[in-house]
Amino acid sequence: MEDSELDIRSLVEKYEQARVLGKAMYFDADEFASLADYYNSEGDSEEAERLIDEGLKMHPGSHELMLMKVKVLVFLEMYEEALEYMQWVSDDEDVDFLLLKIESLLYLGHDDEANDLINNILGRNLTPSDYYYFITEVGYLLNDVDQFDRGIQLLEESMSINQTNIDTIVDLAYAYEMKGDYEKAIVYNNRLLDIDPYSFEGWVNMGKLFSMNEQHDKAIDAFDFAITINEDDVSVLKMKALSLFLNDNVDESIALFEECLQRSPDDEAVYDSLFESYATMERYDELVDLIDRKEALFGSKGIVIKRAFVCVYTGDYKKANELFNQVPEEERETLDYFMLEAELAFHHKDYPRAEGAYIKAALVSEGNEDVLDRLANISVVQGKFEQAAQYLEELLELEPNYPTAKSRLAFIRFEIGSKEPFDEIMNQFSDKELRSLLGLIMGSDADDFSDYSREKILIRLNEARENRVLFKNIKY
């Protein structure tokens, strides 16, 4: 045990004994500050505040105690009060004080003022240790308020000074993940595993990152490492099962989900994952059995809709309609209800009703990729090509790699005929994708255009688009 730890424990014992005995206490300003810091770190901010106030009565000019008061106010997220109190403490040379001020400004949304202060301090002649400390702490603060671009910039610079700071590596991995740059997040998570190769959390995070980066085979391997370290964690088994499903190993996925159910029979989410897996494999008898098991354990909520979907999957639309009409009133404002309504309406070619149901689904589940996909489809069926294009563009913003979305948007832009939007989507295609698209439009094999340059492919595509516009003008 270090001397500093012994000193604070001795001081805390002295203070608490005095309180129990009801004795008057006298401490130096730095002792009051140390005690307040201790209780604040223990989560007892009320005791910390009391110590600071007592200390300031005895030592009213103590900069250390005034700084501690600011620290406690910030800890309590009383940012306006902290900034107001800082006017009495003003110390433009104390890095900790400046960091507290920046934190308060950022959390109050005064970004311009915070950034001006950051730039001002970075422009000063700080000592190397103060400079490193400042950019590292500001990087953490910026990540905390989701200002990842500058947070990453400062933490990358911090890493160039000290490559062994684990907290910085963790924050960079987090920031890159939040930015959607999973490759970079994986790089930094790998650094953590280099430091601690048997980190359960490290391998779990790696599995999640690989999964989000659609590297499902690597995600499975990472989850296997985590399971080796802690074989009793059912949540990791579920993540591995999901990765197997996404990697098209559906049979293995089902077997693992069933194992999860055996280990954790009260986990309702596993039933929903198994429902999707069985439906994908068209194992409808097992799907019905699964629904029965879920109903027996959790009750009838959502069960009628599940049974109706099974009827849709098997083509029994008469029974599906009967079940749809039996859905309890309290379940008729849910995503599943609206999706079922839309599926049934689409089957009966009631496209306006189907579209209305999908719109309701979109309202209760904003940013749902599957709903946007269906809205695009129903818009095309009704000849609403501009509307379909808008839905697909929104879908591609959410998920740039959503299956077939880009090619469908290209065909819709081709059908609409406007040059600029068509050129814009063409710019997002690789040369190989452009050859495939030209082959589909021309009714030829993509290999027929293997010697075409990108420029020549685009010329041919635009010629086809113009001919389509001319044909439609003649026809109508």
Residue pairs with C-beta under 8 A, 6 or more apart in sequence:
7 34
8 34
8 38
11 27
11 31
11 34
11 35
11 38
12 35
12 38
15 25
15 27
15 35
18 24
18 25
19 25
25 54
26 58
27 35
27 55
27 58
28 59
29 55
29 58
29 59
29 62
29 64
29 65
30 64
32 51
32 52
32 54
32 55
32 58
32 59
32 62
32 65
33 52
33 55
33 62
33 64
33 65
33 67
33 68
35 51
36 48
36 49
36 51
36 52
36 55
36 65
36 68
36 72
37 48
37 68
37 71
39 45
39 47
39 48
39 51
40 48
40 68
40 71
40 72
40 75
45 72
45 75
45 76
48 68
48 72
49 69
49 72
52 65
52 68
52 69
52 72
55 62
55 65
56 62
56 65
56 66
56 69
59 65
63 89
63 91
66 85
66 88
66 89
67 89
67 91
67 94
67 96
67 97
67 100
69 85
70 82
70 85
70 86
70 89
70 97
70 100
71 96
71 100
73 79
73 81
73 82
73 85
74 82
74 100
74 103
74 104
77 107
79 103
79 104
79 107
79 108
80 104
80 108
82 100
82 104
83 101
83 104
83 105
83 108
86 97
86 100
86 101
86 104
89 97
91 97
92 98
95 121
95 126
95 130
95 133
95 134
98 117
98 121
98 134
99 134
99 137
99 138
99 141
101 117
102 114
102 117
102 118
102 138
102 141
103 141
105 111
105 113
105 114
105 117
106 114
106 141
106 142
106 144
106 145
106 147
107 145
111 147
115 150
118 138
121 134
122 134
122 135
126 134
132 158
132 161
132 162
135 154
135 155
135 157
135 158
136 154
136 155
136 158
136 165
136 168
138 151
138 154
139 151
139 152
139 153
139 154
139 155
139 158
139 168
139 171
140 151
140 155
140 167
140 171
141 151
142 148
142 150
142 151
142 154
143 151
143 152
143 155
143 171
143 174
143 175
143 178
146 178
148 175
148 176
148 178
148 179
149 179
151 171
151 175
152 172
152 175
152 176
152 179
155 168
155 171
155 172
155 175
156 172
158 165
158 168
159 165
159 168
159 169
159 172
162 168
166 192
166 195
169 188
169 191
169 192
169 195
170 188
170 192
172 184
172 188
173 185
173 188
173 189
173 192
173 205
174 185
176 182
176 184
176 185
176 188
177 185
177 209
177 212
182 209
182 210
182 212
182 213
183 213
185 209
186 206
186 209
186 210
186 213
189 202
189 205
189 206
189 209
190 206
192 199
192 202
193 199
193 202
193 203
193 206
196 202
198 229
200 226
200 229
200 230
200 233
203 222
203 223
203 225
203 226
203 229
204 222
204 223
204 226
204 236
204 239
206 222
206 225
207 219
207 220
207 222
207 223
207 226
207 236
207 239
207 240
207 243
208 219
208 239
210 216
210 218
210 219
210 222
210 243
211 219
211 239
211 242
211 243
211 246
214 246
214 401
216 243
216 244
216 246
216 247
217 247
219 239
219 240
219 243
219 247
220 240
220 243
220 244
220 247
223 236
223 239
223 240
223 243
224 240
226 233
226 236
227 233
227 236
227 237
227 240
230 236
234 260
234 263
234 264
234 267
237 256
237 259
237 260
237 263
238 257
238 260
238 267
238 269
238 270
238 273
240 256
241 253
241 256
241 257
241 260
241 273
242 253
242 273
244 250
244 252
244 253
244 256
245 253
245 273
245 276
245 277
245 280
250 277
250 280
250 281
251 281
253 277
254 274
254 277
254 278
254 281
254 283
257 270
257 273
257 274
257 277
258 274
260 267
260 270
261 267
261 270
261 271
261 274
264 270
265 297
266 297
268 294
268 298
271 290
271 293
271 294
271 298
274 290
275 287
275 290
275 291
275 306
278 284
278 286
278 287
278 290
279 287
279 309
279 310
279 313
282 313
284 310
284 313
284 314
287 310
287 313
288 307
288 310
291 303
291 306
291 307
291 310
294 303
294 306
295 303
301 331
302 331
302 334
302 336
304 323
304 326
304 327
304 328
304 331
305 323
305 327
305 331
305 334
305 336
305 337
305 340
306 336
307 323
308 319
308 320
308 323
308 324
308 327
308 340
309 320
309 336
309 340
309 343
311 317
311 319
311 320
311 323
312 320
312 340
312 343
312 344
312 347
317 344
317 347
317 348
320 340
320 344
321 344
324 340
324 341
324 344
327 337
327 340
331 337
333 364
334 364
335 361
335 364
335 365
335 368
335 371
338 357
338 358
338 360
338 361
338 364
339 357
339 358
339 361
339 371
339 374
341 353
341 354
341 357
342 353
342 354
342 355
342 357
342 358
342 361
342 374
342 378
343 354
345 351
345 353
345 354
345 357
346 354
346 378
351 378
351 381
351 382
352 382
354 378
355 375
355 378
355 379
355 382
358 371
358 374
358 375
358 378
359 375
361 368
361 371
361 374
362 368
362 371
362 372
362 375
365 371
367 398
369 395
369 398
369 399
369 402
372 391
372 392
372 394
372 395
372 398
373 391
373 395
373 402
373 405
375 388
375 391
376 388
376 391
376 392
376 395
376 405
376 408
377 388
379 385
379 387
379 388
379 391
380 388
380 412
385 412
385 415
385 416
386 416
388 412
389 409
389 412
389 413
389 416
389 421
392 405
392 408
392 409
392 412
393 409
395 402
395 405
396 402
396 405
396 406
396 409
399 405
406 425
406 428
406 429
406 433
407 433
407 437
409 425
410 422
410 425
410 426
410 429
410 437
413 421
413 422
413 425
414 422
414 441
414 461
414 464
414 465
414 468
415 468
416 422
417 465
417 466
417 468
417 469
417 472
419 462
419 465
422 461
422 462
422 465
423 458
423 462
426 434
426 458
426 461
429 437
431 454
431 457
432 446
434 454
434 457
434 458
434 461
435 446
435 449
435 450
435 452
435 457
436 446
437 461
438 444
438 446
438 449
438 452
438 457
438 460
438 461
438 464
439 445
439 446
439 448
439 449
441 461
441 464
442 460
442 464
449 457
449 460
452 460
